[in-house]
């Protein structure tokens, strides 16, 4: 502990002992005063003596201001500044950042402890903890020269450059939880991979000129939005801060902004913003986006949503979100690549015609479903897997196109082409001569499309 710290502590302990002593004396004096209160019928002389006795007791009980509040006296003498940030306090103690300081913990009462943290380079921090607060209080004090950025720098190493912040409410108070998260393992294929490559090139053009960017990745569940966000952020930066959309309804803008300012992430990822509480969470999100443009231009924001139809018009205004990227279900080429990759990982061997059949059957299913289908192939028979695929599509509301209609249409088209070739006529000419066949084909086509 520094000399000034030891001196302040000694003064503090002396004041604390005095405070406890005077409190004890005060209770004794109060017990002494009560019997002295004169009654209405007492003689004048007796009343006068009783009043003088009470006055004397009160005078003796007078306590100087610095003894009444020794903690305030210590804070003032050290020139500390008050701050309130539950997220910083929890992160500071949960990650053992305090071990970089000279730590001194002492009691000022039977129910209150003080944590005094001092370091010549980092500055001074003072935290108060009560027996009922379940840890240090969110209000703390610090020296004016404290280096918050340097204090929090080591957090990224502890969380492998991936910090996940969740803010909840417990007993009416905010409670933050910090965890790490792994890179999402789903690979990107086809148009999704190409889209990310193109976005990275564009993003670099903006950031080279210190222009912050915000992105919205939207599409049906399982289309690879979160995977793409991780790939995109991972290829452009190292430090990723992830915040649940629901946490924005509880988190305070100033405390979140404080954390972002001193953690200095390369990317902030907010998943499922379409599920955010419109009344409580949306104002916080809009404020955060604005601050990224004006105060946190060192970082970029990526948001994901399953649907954008429910968004408030103010959210869609230019300046809030710069780039909108839609993620669609994988096409047949992408499904084939995804299936072949998962089959190889699972050690499952399927013939080319079997893979082609599965690709056709899985139209409308996302990458997560394709992974599950490969798992089924490893343990089930092909017929059982086919039933599972149909069940998946049924639960998702994907209607099955009748195979019979497709076959009839294909057969009719084949016969039509054969007749045209044998007679040396074009399909159009033959259709004009055989209106009934053309009507049959159109009817079958409309029937097939209507069942999709």
C-alpha positions in Angstrom: 0.0 0.0 0.0 1.3 3.5 -0.8 2.1 6.0 2.0 -1.0 8.1 1.2 -3.1 5.0 1.3 -1.7 3.8 4.7 -2.2 7.3 6.1 -5.8 7.4 4.8 -6.5 3.9 6.1 -5.1 4.8 9.6 -7.3 7.9 9.7 -10.2 5.9 8.5 -9.8 3.2 11.1 -9.4 5.8 13.8 -12.6 7.5 12.7 -14.5 4.2 12.4 -13.5 3.3 16.0 -14.7 6.7 17.2 -17.9 6.3 15.3 -18.7 3.0 16.9 -17.7 4.4 20.3 -19.9 7.4 19.9 -22.8 5.3 18.7 -22.5 3.2 21.9 -22.4 6.3 24.0 -25.4 7.8 22.2 -27.5 4.8 23.1 -26.4 5.1 26.6 -27.2 8.8 26.7 -30.6 8.1 25.2 -31.4 5.6 27.9 -30.2 8.3 30.4 -32.4 11.0 28.9 -35.7 9.2 28.8 -36.2 9.1 32.6 -35.3 12.8 32.8 -38.2 14.1 30.7 -40.3 16.2 33.0 -43.9 15.6 33.5 -46.6 18.2 33.2 -47.4 18.4 36.9 -43.8 18.6 38.0 -42.8 21.8 39.9 -41.1 24.5 37.9 -37.7 24.0 39.6 -37.8 20.3 38.9 -38.7 20.9 35.3 -35.8 23.4 34.9 -33.3 21.0 36.3 -34.6 18.1 34.1 -34.3 20.3 31.0 -30.8 21.4 31.8 -29.8 17.8 32.4 -31.2 16.8 29.0 -29.4 19.6 27.3 -26.2 18.6 28.9 -26.6 15.0 27.7 -27.3 16.2 24.2 -24.3 18.5 24.2 -22.1 15.6 25.2 -23.5 13.5 22.5 -22.5 16.0 19.8 -20.3 14.3 17.2 -18.1 16.1 14.6 -19.1 15.7 11.0 -16.0 13.7 10.0 -16.7 11.2 12.8 -20.4 10.9 11.8 -19.4 9.7 8.3 -15.8 8.4 8.3 -16.2 6.7 4.8 -17.1 10.1 3.3 -14.2 11.7 5.1 -11.8 9.1 3.6 -13.2 9.5 0.1 -12.9 13.3 0.2 -9.4 13.2 1.7 -8.2 10.9 -1.2 -9.9 13.0 -3.9 -11.9 10.1 -5.3 -14.6 10.4 -7.9 -17.9 8.5 -7.6 -19.1 6.2 -10.4 -21.9 3.6 -10.8 -21.4 0.6 -13.2 -22.6 -2.8 -12.1 -21.1 -4.5 -15.2 -17.6 -3.1 -14.5 -17.7 -4.0 -10.8 -18.8 -7.6 -11.6 -16.3 -8.0 -14.3 -13.6 -6.6 -12.1 -14.2 -9.1 -9.3 -15.3 -12.1 -11.2 -12.3 -12.2 -13.5 -9.8 -11.5 -10.7 -8.6 -8.2 -12.3 -8.2 -6.9 -8.8 -5.1 -9.1 -8.4 -3.2 -6.5 -10.4 -3.7 -4.1 -7.5 -2.4 -3.8 -3.9 -5.6 -5.0 -2.1 -6.6 -4.0 1.4 -9.9 -5.1 2.8 -11.1 -3.8 6.2 -14.4 -3.4 8.1 -16.0 -0.1 9.0 -18.9 -1.7 10.9 -20.3 -5.1 11.7 -22.1 -5.1 8.3 -19.9 -3.1 6.0 -16.5 -3.8 4.4 -14.3 -1.6 2.3 -12.0 -2.8 -0.6 -9.2 -0.4 -1.3 -7.3 -1.1 -4.5 -4.1 0.8 -5.3 -1.5 0.7 -8.0 1.0 3.4 -9.0 0.2 3.0 -12.7 -3.5 2.0 -12.8 -4.7 4.3 -10.1 -6.9 3.9 -7.0 -10.3 2.1 -6.7 -12.5 1.9 -3.6 -15.5 -0.5 -3.3 -18.0 -1.0 -0.5 -19.6 -4.3 0.3 -22.4 -5.0 2.8 -23.4 -8.3 4.3 -26.7 -8.2 2.3 -25.4 -6.9 -1.0 -24.0 -10.3 -2.2 -20.8 -8.7 -3.3 -19.4 -5.1 -3.8 -22.0 -2.5 -4.5 -22.3 -1.1 -8.1 -21.5 2.4 -6.8 -17.7 2.7 -6.4 -15.1 5.5 -6.2 -11.9 6.0 -8.2 -9.0 8.4 -8.6 -9.2 10.8 -11.5 -6.1 9.2 -13.1 -7.4 5.7 -13.1 -6.8 3.8 -16.4 -9.9 1.8 -17.1 -8.7 0.7 -20.6 -5.5 -0.7 -19.2 -7.4 -2.4 -16.3 -9.8 -4.2 -18.8 -7.2 -5.0 -21.4 -6.5 -8.4 -19.8 -10.1 -9.5 -19.9 -9.9 -10.4 -23.6 -7.1 -13.0 -22.9 -9.2 -14.5 -20.1 -12.2 -14.9 -22.5 -10.3 -15.9 -25.6 -11.3 -12.6 -27.3 -14.9 -13.7 -27.2 -17.0 -12.1 -24.5 -20.7 -12.8 -24.1 -22.6 -10.3 -21.9 -26.0 -11.2 -20.4 -27.9 -8.7 -18.2 -30.8 -9.9 -16.1 -32.7 -8.7 -13.1 -32.5 -10.2 -9.7 -34.5 -8.9 -6.7 -35.0 -5.6 -8.5 -31.3 -5.1 -9.3 -29.4 -5.6 -12.5 -27.1 -8.6 -12.6 -24.6 -9.1 -15.3 -22.9 -12.3 -16.3 -19.8 -12.6 -18.5 -19.0 -15.9 -20.3 -17.0 -16.9 -23.4 -18.3 -18.6 -26.5 -16.8 -20.7 -29.2 -16.7 -20.0 -32.9 -19.7 -21.4 -34.6 -18.7 -24.6 -36.5 -21.2 -24.4 -39.4 -19.2 -23.8 -42.6 -20.5 -21.5 -45.3 -21.1 -22.7 -48.8 -22.1 -21.3 -52.2 -23.7 -17.9 -52.3 -23.4 -17.3 -48.5 -19.6 -17.8 -48.7 -19.3 -15.6 -51.7 -21.5 -12.9 -50.1 -19.2 -12.8 -47.1 -16.1 -12.5 -49.2 -17.6 -9.5 -51.1 -18.7 -7.9 -47.8 -15.2 -8.1 -46.4 -13.8 -6.2 -49.3 -16.4 -3.5 -49.0 -16.1 -3.3 -45.2 -12.3 -2.6 -45.5 -12.9 0.3 -47.8 -15.0 2.0 -45.2 -12.9 1.2 -42.1 -9.7 2.4 -43.9 -11.3 5.8 -43.8 -12.5 5.4 -40.2 -16.2 5.1 -41.2 -18.0 2.8 -38.8 -20.5 0.3 -40.2 -23.6 -1.5 -38.9 -25.1 -4.6 -40.5 -28.4 -6.5 -40.4 -28.3 -10.2 -41.3 -31.8 -11.4 -41.7 -33.5 -14.6 -42.9 -35.3 -17.7 -41.7 -33.9 -19.7 -38.8 -31.0 -21.9 -39.7 -29.9 -20.0 -42.8 -26.5 -19.3 -41.4 -26.9 -15.7 -40.1 -25.0 -16.3 -36.8 -22.3 -18.4 -38.5 -21.8 -15.7 -41.1 -21.6 -13.0 -38.4 -18.9 -15.0 -36.6 -17.0 -15.7 -39.8 -17.3 -12.0 -40.9 -16.2 -10.6 -37.6 -13.5 -13.2 -37.1 -11.8 -12.5 -40.4 -11.8 -8.7 -39.9 -11.0 -8.4 -36.2 -10.1 -10.3 -33.1 -12.2 -9.0 -30.2 -15.9 -9.9 -30.4 -18.4 -8.7 -27.7 -21.8 -10.5 -28.0 -24.9 -9.2 -26.2 -28.3 -10.8 -26.1 -31.1 -8.7 -27.5 -33.2 -9.4 -24.4 -30.4 -7.9 -22.2 -30.9 -4.5 -23.8 -34.3 -4.2 -22.1 -32.4 -4.4 -18.7 -29.0 -2.8 -19.4 -28.5 0.9 -18.9 -27.1 2.7 -21.9 -24.4 4.6 -20.0 -23.1 1.5 -18.3 -23.1 -0.4 -21.6 -21.4 2.5 -23.3 -18.8 2.7 -20.6 -18.0 -1.0 -21.0 -17.7 -0.7 -24.8 -15.5 2.4 -24.6 -12.9 0.7 -22.4 -13.2 -2.9 -23.6 -12.8 -1.5 -27.2 -14.2 -4.6 -29.1 -13.7 -4.9 -32.9 -17.2 -6.1 -33.3 -20.4 -6.0 -31.3 -22.9 -8.8 -32.3 -26.5 -8.7 -31.2 -28.6 -11.7 -32.1 -32.3 -11.9 -32.6 -33.1 -8.2 -32.5 -36.6 -9.0 -33.8 -37.4 -10.5 -30.4 -36.4 -7.3 -28.5 -38.8 -5.7 -26.1 -40.1 -2.7 -28.2 -40.9 -0.6 -25.2 -37.8 -1.1 -23.1 -35.1 -2.7 -25.3 -35.6 -0.8 -28.6 -34.8 2.7 -27.2 -31.6 1.2 -25.7 -30.6 -0.4 -29.0 -31.2 2.8 -31.0 -29.1 4.8 -28.5 -26.3 2.2 -28.7 -26.3 2.4 -32.5 -26.1 6.2 -32.4 -23.2 6.1 -29.9 -21.3 3.7 -32.2 -21.5 6.3 -34.9 -20.4 9.2 -32.7 -18.4 7.8 -29.7 -17.3 4.2 -30.6 -16.3 4.5 -34.2 -13.5 2.0 -33.6 -16.1 -0.9 -33.7 -18.7 -2.3 -36.0 -22.1 -3.7 -35.2 -23.7 -6.9 -36.6 -27.3 -7.7 -35.8 -29.3 -10.8 -36.7 -33.0 -11.2 -37.1 -35.4 -14.0 -38.4 -37.8 -11.4 -39.6 -37.8 -7.6 -40.2 -41.5 -7.1 -40.8 -42.1 -6.1 -37.2 -39.4 -3.5 -36.9 -40.4 0.1 -36.0 -40.0 2.6 -38.9 -37.5 4.6 -36.8 -35.3 1.5 -36.7 -35.2 1.3 -40.5 -34.1 5.0 -40.9 -30.7 5.6 -42.6 -27.9 6.0 -40.2 -29.1 3.2 -37.9 -28.3 0.2 -40.1 -26.0 0.7 -43.1 -26.2 -2.6 -44.9 -29.0 -5.2 -45.0 -28.1 -8.8 -46.0 -30.7 -11.4 -46.6 -29.9 -15.1 -46.0 -32.0 -17.6 -48.0 -32.3 -21.4 -47.6 -29.5 -23.3 -49.3 -30.1 -24.1 -53.0 -29.6 -27.6 -54.4 -25.9 -27.0 -55.1 -25.3 -25.8 -51.6 -27.3 -28.6 -50.1 -25.2 -31.1 -52.0 -22.0 -29.5 -50.7 -23.3 -29.4 -47.1 -24.5 -33.0 -47.2 -21.2 -34.3 -48.7 -19.2 -32.5 -46.0 -21.4 -33.8 -43.1 -21.4 -37.3 -44.6 -17.6 -37.3 -44.7 -17.3 -36.1 -41.1 -19.8 -38.8 -40.0 -18.1 -41.5 -42.0 -21.3 -42.3 -43.8 -21.0 -43.5 -47.4 -23.9 -42.9 -49.9 -24.0 -43.5 -53.6 -24.2 -40.5 -55.9 -27.8 -41.2 -56.9 -28.7 -41.5 -53.2 -27.1 -38.1 -52.5 -29.0 -36.6 -55.4 -32.3 -38.0 -54.1 -31.6 -36.6 -50.6 -30.8 -33.2 -52.2 -34.1 -33.2 -54.0 -36.0 -34.3 -50.9 -34.5 -31.7 -48.6 -35.6 -28.6 -50.6 -36.6 -25.9 -48.1 -34.5 -27.3 -45.2 -31.7 -25.5 -43.5 -28.2 -26.5 -42.7 -29.0 -27.7 -39.2 -31.6 -30.0 -40.6 -29.1 -31.4 -43.1 -26.7 -32.2 -40.2 -29.5 -34.1 -38.4 -30.4 -36.0 -41.5 -26.8 -37.2 -41.9 -26.9 -38.3 -38.2 -30.1 -40.3 -39.0 -28.3 -42.0 -41.9 -25.6 -43.2 -39.6 -28.1 -45.0 -37.4 -31.3 -45.6 -39.4 -32.4 -47.3 -42.6 -32.9 -45.2 -45.7 -36.7 -45.6 -45.6 -36.8 -44.3 -42.0 -34.6 -41.3 -42.9 -37.0 -40.5 -45.8 -39.9 -40.5 -43.3 -38.0 -38.3 -41.0 -37.3 -35.8 -43.8 -41.0 -35.7 -44.7 -41.9 -35.1 -41.0 -39.4 -32.3 -40.8 -40.9 -30.6 -43.8 -44.4 -31.2 -42.6 -43.7 -29.5 -39.2 -42.2 -26.6 -41.1 -45.3 -26.2 -43.2 -43.5 -27.2 -46.5 -46.1 -28.9 -48.6 -45.2 -32.1 -50.5 -45.6 -31.9 -54.3 -47.4 -35.0 -55.6 -44.9 -37.2 -57.4 -47.7 -38.6 -59.6 -48.4 -35.1 -61.0 -44.7 -34.5 -61.7 -44.4 -37.9 -63.4 -47.5 -37.4 -65.6 -46.3 -34.0 -66.6 -42.9 -35.3 -67.4 -44.3 -38.2 -69.4 -46.7 -35.9 -71.4 -43.8 -33.5 -72.2 -41.6 -36.4 -73.3 -44.3 -37.8 -75.6 -45.0 -34.3 -76.9 -41.3 -33.8 -77.8 -41.2 -37.3 -79.4 -44.2 -36.5 -81.6 -42.7 -33.2 -82.6 -39.4 -34.7 -83.5 -41.0 -37.5 -85.6 -43.2 -35.0 -87.5 -40.5 -32.4 -87.9 -42.6 -29.8 -86.1 -41.8 -27.5 -83.2 -43.5 -27.9 -79.8 -45.3 -24.6 -80.4 -46.7 -25.7 -83.7 -47.7 -29.0 -82.3 -49.4 -27.3 -79.4 -51.4 -25.2 -81.7 -52.6 -28.3 -83.6 -53.2 -30.3 -80.4 -54.8 -27.9 -78.1 -56.2 -30.7 -75.9 -52.7 -32.0 -75.1 -51.5 -28.5 -74.4 -54.4 -27.9 -72.1 -53.6 -31.2 -70.3 -50.0 -30.1 -69.8 -51.1 -26.7 -68.5 -53.6 -28.3 -66.1 -51.0 -30.7 -64.8 -48.5 -27.9 -64.3 -51.0 -25.7 -62.5 -51.9 -28.6 -60.2 -48.3 -29.3 -59.4 -47.6 -25.6 -58.7 -50.7 -25.3 -56.5 -49.5 -28.1 -54.3 -46.1 -26.6 -53.7 
